[in-house]
């Protein structure tokens, strides 16, 4: 095996978070689960052919038959589960709270919304990644219709937070909504350094695609954040064709340019949660001895 593909193969063979996709819906007051028949009607409206599966009073469960997945023993539909409302405190540690860029009202919501409902998918890991992303966004909008009292949603896999209003009023194309809602582009200043910064992404591994990481200095971090979103879109659209030691267009005069090439390597992340990411070497702006040159 070519040594340049070792880290990519490691990713493809399963060293990745993946797992269920979890949404926390926040409420000011306790909210009963809707009638199962009404909930099924809403789910079918948004997701397509759906079948109720749970007979428990404290859980709503649905089989998304429109998205059946081929496993070894046959086709199985992914399950979409909704738990009863709880007043169990939501643990948002400091690093997570610092990255709620898309929800300026986050502290007010945490103060006023003591109840939450959890929605999750199961048996979805074997889905085509674009189909799963499509299903999850439709699931999100079904939940927004089902629970109009919902104040905000935290996407647990990425720590990204949006108000219900911002979700419902979003006008970006449907195919871009998974990255917009469910993938967080985070920013960190590194203390005790000469202006070192890190931009990384969190949430792509839900679809078994790699996240990104940039360790840099001397360049406007907004340029790097924009670069990350462009890279995420490319990875999503093309099923991540990036291999170890491939190059990507870098930044010149604040914009992506073919005149500048940045090397990409698969590495363990510098920021929690530890996961395999594509580390993008920003060339003259690289920090921490991460400039790989032409090795």
Beta strands, then each sheet from edge to edge (+ up, - down):
strand 1: 22-27
strand 2: 50-52
strand 3: 59-71
strand 4: 74-83
strand 5: 115-122
strand 6: 152-155
strand 7: 160-163
strand 8: 184-189
strand 9: 197-202
strand 10: 211-216
strand 11: 247-252
strand 12: 255-268
strand 13: 276-280
sheet 1: 2+ 3- 4+ 5- 1+ 6- 7+
sheet 2: 8+ 9- 10+ 13+ 12- 11+
end
